[in-house]
């Protein structure tokens, strides 16, 4: 049974992302556990793919480091089993890895294995909603959530289709383009949240958020959650390049996670009295 809905039940959730295996397996275990220690409510775990089309340079570099370190789907599942965390875990990966896993083509073997190791759901950036029925059915069979990304330009029938399939939370893309930390919060965020208000599923905003203040702004605009990736991957990359010990980098990640989690919580106080965020 997915634990994701409970993570959003008591207020906005902080959802950090790291690429699993970056820069190596053992360090990556420490880093994910540091995110929980810093206040993560859900963690997105990136299973690296050689063609990460939705990612900017920061996460692409993390993917390269992870793949060079030997990360594979099976090693990823071992990593999840070994993690000492209690928060829900979401696998973010690309559909080719899901489809080709195991002895039979299709998503069932991958989803079955994901459920066995304790994952709670998936984000699959390259999977069109129109082709998502097999994965949705496999997730339903194993009580896992399927998160979709909604871009600022997603409207009409396509939006209706996505929202009919999504569960757990919807990943609201704060701006057009690829992932990467930014210095400001996109003015498209409030409009995107308003467009999704009629659907009773948590809305978590990502793409470009890098500070606690930005997290607070996003929640004040009506978000039910804040997703942060590149700002955390940057910490991993800088530590790796400097040759810093894993415990030192882990502490930096914990402190950054605390800043972002506190900002996420603080944003509720700034909402207008008629803010339309919904928690489920």
Secondary structure, DSSP 8 states (H G I E B T S, - for coil): ---HHHHTTTS-EEEEEEETTSS-HHHHHHHHHHHHHTT-SEEEEE---TT-TT--HHHHHHHHHHHHTT--HHHHHHHHHH----SEEEEEE-HHHHHH-SSSSSSHHHHHHHHHHT--EEEETT--GGG-HHHHHHHHHTT-EEE-EE-TT--HHHHHHHHHH--S-EEEE-SSS-----SS--THHHHHHHHTTTS-S-EEEESS--SHHHHHHHHHTT-SEEEE-HHHHHHHHHHHHHT--HHHHHHHHHHHHHHHHHHHHHGGGGS-TT------
